Amino acid sequence: MATNVEVPAALSPGREGPGSPGLESSGPGGQIQRRPLPGVIYLGYLPPGLELCLLRKMMASFGEVGRIFLQPADDKRARRQKKTRGLGKNFTEGWVEYQNKAVAKRVARSLHNTKIGTKKRSRFHDDLWNMKYLHRFKWIHLSERLAYEKLVKRQRMRVEVSQAKRETNFFLQNVEKSRGLDKLQELKRRKGEEWQDKSWHFRQRATEEEIQASKATARGRAAGRADDPRRTADFQRKSQTNTALLAKIFNPAAQRD
């Protein structure tokens, strides 16, 4: 993900001096004063042509601004929008950090759903601010989110590249096989042998009507066999033979008498 972050030297991550937000400093008369905590405002909409420098200038008129991050618009999407051509780089959303969270709350509350351009000749006269103060949101949260999205994008690119490599290798293997078959076919033609193309036959799965028809045929055959007198006489003869055999085994005395 392309980033557009403006970080002043005094506000760089990992650097905290005596003027850093949230730290105590000695004021006039040796009294200890606590620096105000910063606050972050989320901008849900940025009109085309509103770039970083202009946004900083607008926001700085209400209070001391720290870091600003603007999410660039997708290049393909920007190309499809003909109205935005020639207006500079476009952004979809942004985050603005004020050094005092009280100022950030006041700005978000007063500017939300108001016109961006106060003058009629301004290109942003018909656009409205879409602001929200992010309660307990710190700049480190945004940095973590950007790092996570960058990692996800990198992994997605790796998967796509590996998939493209597999498809390319499969295509090249098929090309080599095709060339080999062409050479073999040409060789057999020179020798006068007949070339037979391989064909694969697949058995289609039977439909429900075919399944029911086969079951009805099987039931009809079974009923016909049961009504056959020869088959019935054969069953009776086998049953008598089995009865006599069992009598000889379990009741030999009766057979002797």
C-alpha positions as CSV (number, residue, x, y, z in Angstrom):
1,M,0.0,0.0,0.0
2,A,1.3,3.4,-1.0
3,T,1.5,5.7,1.9
4,N,1.5,9.5,2.2
5,V,2.5,10.3,5.7
6,E,3.9,13.6,6.9
7,V,5.8,13.2,10.1
8,P,7.6,16.2,11.6
9,A,11.0,15.6,13.0
10,A,9.9,16.3,16.6
11,L,7.0,13.9,16.2
12,S,8.9,10.9,14.7
13,P,8.0,7.6,16.3
14,G,10.3,6.5,19.1
15,R,11.5,10.1,19.8
16,E,10.2,11.9,22.8
17,G,11.7,15.1,24.1
18,P,10.7,17.6,26.8
19,G,8.0,19.0,24.5
20,S,6.4,15.7,23.6
21,P,2.6,15.3,24.3
22,G,1.7,13.7,27.6
23,L,5.0,14.5,29.3
24,E,5.5,16.9,32.2
25,S,7.4,20.2,31.7
26,S,8.3,23.0,34.1
27,G,6.3,26.2,33.5
28,P,6.7,29.7,34.9
29,G,7.5,29.8,38.5
30,G,8.8,26.2,38.6
31,Q,5.2,24.8,38.4
32,I,4.9,21.4,36.7
33,Q,2.6,21.5,33.7
34,R,1.4,18.5,31.8
35,R,1.3,18.6,28.0
36,P,-2.1,17.9,26.4
37,L,-2.6,14.5,24.8
38,P,-3.0,14.4,21.0
39,G,-6.3,13.5,19.2
40,V,-6.9,12.0,15.8
41,I,-9.7,12.9,13.4
42,Y,-10.9,10.5,10.7
43,L,-11.9,11.9,7.3
44,G,-14.3,9.6,5.6
45,Y,-14.4,11.5,2.3
46,L,-11.9,13.6,0.5
47,P,-13.0,15.4,-2.7
48,P,-10.8,15.1,-5.9
49,G,-8.0,17.7,-5.9
50,L,-7.7,18.0,-2.1
51,E,-4.1,17.2,-1.5
52,L,-1.9,17.0,1.6
53,C,-0.6,20.6,1.6
54,L,-4.0,22.2,1.1
55,L,-5.6,19.9,3.8
56,R,-2.8,20.8,6.3
57,K,-3.4,24.5,5.6
58,M,-7.1,24.2,6.2
59,M,-6.7,22.1,9.4
60,A,-3.9,24.4,10.8
61,S,-6.3,27.3,11.0
62,F,-8.1,25.6,13.9
63,G,-5.1,24.4,15.9
64,E,-1.7,22.9,15.9
65,V,-1.6,19.9,13.5
66,G,0.8,17.0,13.9
67,R,0.8,14.1,11.5
68,I,-1.4,13.5,8.5
69,F,-2.0,10.4,6.5
70,L,-4.1,10.2,3.3
71,Q,-5.1,7.0,1.6
72,P,-4.4,7.2,-2.1
73,A,-7.2,6.2,-4.5
74,D,-6.9,3.1,-6.7
75,D,-5.2,3.9,-10.0
76,K,-7.7,1.9,-12.0
77,R,-10.6,3.6,-10.3
78,A,-9.1,7.0,-10.8
79,R,-8.7,6.3,-14.5
80,R,-12.3,5.4,-14.9
81,Q,-13.4,8.7,-13.3
82,K,-13.1,11.2,-16.2
83,K,-14.2,14.2,-14.0
84,T,-11.2,13.8,-11.7
85,R,-8.6,14.0,-14.4
86,G,-6.3,17.0,-14.3
87,L,-7.1,17.7,-10.6
88,G,-4.0,16.1,-9.2
89,K,-3.7,13.0,-7.0
90,N,-6.9,11.7,-5.5
91,F,-7.4,10.3,-2.0
92,T,-10.3,8.3,-0.5
93,E,-9.8,8.8,3.3
94,G,-7.5,10.4,5.7
95,W,-6.4,10.8,9.3
96,V,-5.4,14.1,10.9
97,E,-3.6,14.4,14.3
98,Y,-4.0,17.5,16.5
99,Q,-1.6,18.1,19.3
100,N,-4.5,18.7,21.7
101,K,-7.4,16.3,21.7
102,A,-9.8,18.9,22.9
103,V,-9.1,20.9,19.7
104,A,-9.6,17.7,17.7
105,K,-13.0,17.1,19.3
106,R,-14.1,20.7,18.7
107,V,-13.0,20.6,15.1
108,A,-14.8,17.3,14.4
109,R,-17.9,18.5,16.1
110,S,-18.1,21.9,14.3
111,L,-17.0,20.9,10.8
112,H,-18.9,17.7,10.4
113,N,-21.5,18.0,7.5
114,T,-20.4,21.5,6.7
115,K,-19.1,22.8,3.3
116,I,-15.4,22.4,2.6
117,G,-15.2,25.5,0.4
118,T,-16.7,28.6,2.0
119,K,-16.6,30.6,-1.2
120,K,-18.8,30.0,-4.2
121,R,-15.9,30.0,-6.6
122,S,-14.1,27.3,-4.7
123,R,-14.0,23.9,-6.3
124,F,-15.0,22.3,-3.0
125,H,-18.0,24.5,-2.4
126,D,-20.5,21.6,-3.0
127,D,-18.5,19.1,-1.0
128,L,-19.1,18.4,2.7
129,W,-16.8,17.4,5.5
130,N,-17.2,13.9,6.8
131,M,-15.3,13.9,10.1
132,K,-15.3,11.8,13.2
133,Y,-13.2,12.1,16.3
134,L,-11.6,8.7,17.1
135,H,-11.9,8.2,20.9
136,R,-8.8,6.6,22.4
137,F,-7.2,6.2,19.0
138,K,-3.4,6.6,18.8
139,W,-1.2,7.1,15.8
140,I,0.5,3.7,16.5
141,H,-2.8,2.0,15.8
142,L,-2.8,3.4,12.3
143,S,0.8,2.4,11.8
144,E,0.0,-1.2,12.9
145,R,-2.9,-1.3,10.5
146,L,-0.8,0.0,7.6
147,A,1.9,-2.6,8.3
148,Y,-0.7,-5.4,8.5
149,E,-2.3,-4.4,5.2
150,K,1.2,-4.2,3.6
151,L,2.0,-7.7,4.8
152,V,-1.3,-9.0,3.5
153,K,-0.8,-7.4,0.2
154,R,2.7,-8.9,0.0
155,Q,1.4,-12.4,0.8
156,R,-1.3,-12.0,-1.8
157,M,1.2,-11.0,-4.4
158,R,3.3,-14.1,-3.5
159,V,0.3,-16.4,-4.0
160,E,-0.6,-14.8,-7.3
161,V,3.0,-15.0,-8.5
162,S,3.3,-18.7,-7.5
163,Q,-0.1,-19.5,-9.2
164,A,1.1,-17.7,-12.4
165,K,4.3,-19.8,-12.3
166,R,2.4,-23.0,-12.0
167,E,0.1,-22.1,-14.8
168,T,3.1,-21.1,-17.0
169,N,5.0,-24.4,-16.2
170,F,1.8,-26.4,-17.0
171,F,1.4,-24.6,-20.3
172,L,5.1,-25.1,-21.3
173,Q,4.8,-28.8,-20.4
174,N,1.8,-29.2,-22.6
175,V,3.5,-27.4,-25.4
176,E,6.5,-29.8,-25.2
177,K,4.1,-32.8,-25.2
178,S,2.4,-31.4,-28.3
179,R,5.6,-31.0,-30.1
180,G,6.7,-34.5,-29.2
181,L,3.4,-35.9,-30.5
182,D,3.7,-34.0,-33.7
183,K,7.2,-35.4,-34.3
184,L,6.0,-38.9,-33.5
185,Q,3.0,-38.5,-35.9
186,E,5.2,-37.3,-38.7
187,L,7.7,-40.2,-38.1
188,K,4.8,-42.7,-38.4
189,R,3.5,-41.1,-41.6
190,R,7.0,-41.4,-43.2
191,K,7.1,-45.1,-42.3
192,G,3.6,-45.6,-43.7
193,E,2.0,-46.5,-40.3
194,E,-1.4,-45.4,-39.4
195,W,-1.7,-42.8,-36.6
196,Q,-4.5,-43.4,-34.2
197,D,-5.6,-40.5,-32.0
198,K,-6.3,-41.4,-28.4
199,S,-9.8,-40.8,-27.3
200,W,-11.3,-41.0,-23.8
201,H,-14.8,-42.1,-23.2
202,F,-16.5,-41.0,-20.0
203,R,-19.6,-42.6,-18.7
204,Q,-22.2,-40.1,-17.8
205,R,-24.0,-40.3,-14.5
206,A,-27.4,-41.8,-14.8
207,T,-30.4,-39.5,-14.4
208,E,-33.2,-40.0,-11.9
209,E,-35.5,-41.4,-14.6
210,E,-33.0,-43.9,-15.7
211,I,-32.3,-45.0,-12.1
212,Q,-36.1,-45.5,-11.5
213,A,-36.5,-47.4,-14.8
214,S,-33.6,-49.8,-13.9
215,K,-35.1,-50.5,-10.5
216,A,-38.5,-51.2,-12.0
217,T,-36.9,-53.7,-14.5
218,A,-35.0,-55.4,-11.6
219,R,-38.3,-55.8,-9.6
220,G,-40.0,-57.2,-12.7
221,R,-37.3,-59.8,-13.2
222,A,-37.5,-60.8,-9.5
223,A,-41.3,-61.2,-9.7
224,G,-41.0,-63.3,-12.8
225,R,-38.5,-65.6,-11.2
226,A,-40.7,-66.1,-8.2
227,D,-43.7,-67.1,-10.4
228,D,-41.6,-69.7,-12.3
229,P,-42.9,-73.2,-11.4
230,R,-39.5,-74.8,-12.1
231,R,-37.8,-72.5,-9.7
232,T,-40.5,-73.2,-7.0
233,A,-40.1,-77.0,-7.4
234,D,-36.3,-76.6,-7.2
235,F,-36.6,-74.7,-3.9
236,Q,-38.9,-77.3,-2.4
237,R,-36.6,-80.2,-3.4
238,K,-33.6,-78.4,-1.8
239,S,-35.6,-77.7,1.4
240,Q,-36.6,-81.4,1.7
241,T,-33.0,-82.5,1.3
242,N,-31.9,-80.1,4.0
243,T,-34.6,-81.3,6.3
244,A,-33.6,-85.0,5.9
245,L,-29.9,-84.1,6.5
246,L,-30.7,-82.3,9.7
247,A,-32.8,-85.2,10.9
248,K,-30.0,-87.6,10.4
249,I,-27.6,-85.4,12.3
250,F,-29.7,-84.5,15.3
251,N,-32.1,-87.5,15.6
252,P,-30.2,-90.6,14.5
253,A,-32.4,-92.9,16.8
254,A,-35.6,-92.1,14.9
255,Q,-33.9,-92.8,11.6
256,R,-32.9,-96.3,12.9
257,D,-36.4,-97.2,14.1
